[in-house]
Amino acid sequence: QVQLVESGGGVVQPGGSLRLSCAASGRVISINRMGWYRQAPGKERELVATRTSGGTTNYADSVKDRFTISRDNALNTVYLQMHSLKPEDTAVYYCNLWIPLGGVDYWGKGTLVTVSS
């Protein structure tokens, strides 16, 4: 079993920055993809950014040039550095770990990011 624990959410003013972290523990297979998704009130969960263990990244158009995803493979930890935050970035951010061998998805419990003045 795999557990994902997110941290770093909070309240920030428009234009501010936050850094989210997600640590995976348990039976983590080294070849995987980790990333972040978010869900705003009344909306469906959407992709924010992902990064494979090999370094390939994917970003939603809405966050390109503002957010950066990185990871420490040795620590099984993924980070999301968010700059120039906007009110529309307000959402619960969920960490995701996808293991291609078997196509298994794991999710964290989520961390709330609120962008408000």
C-alpha positions, 0 to 999 in steps of 0.5 A: 500500500502507498500513502501520500501526505500533502503539506503547504496549503494555506491562504495567500493574497493574489500575486503571492506564492506558495509551495506544496509538498507531497511525500509518498511512503509505502511500496512505491515503485521507482518508475512512476508519475507524480503530480498535482490535481485540483478541484474548485468548489462546484467544479470537476477535478483537473490536472495541474501538473505532473512529472514522471520519474524520468523527468517528463513534465506536463502542465495545464495551460492555465498554470504554465509559466506560473507553477513549477513541478519538481521532485526528489526521486530518492525521497519519493517527494513531489513539489509544486512551486506556485507563483503569481497566484490568482483567485481562480487558483483557489481549490483543494490540491490533491497529490497523485501517484500513478504507477504504470505497471498495473495502471494503479492510481493513489491519491492524497487527502488534499490540501486547501489553497485559498487565494484571496485579498 
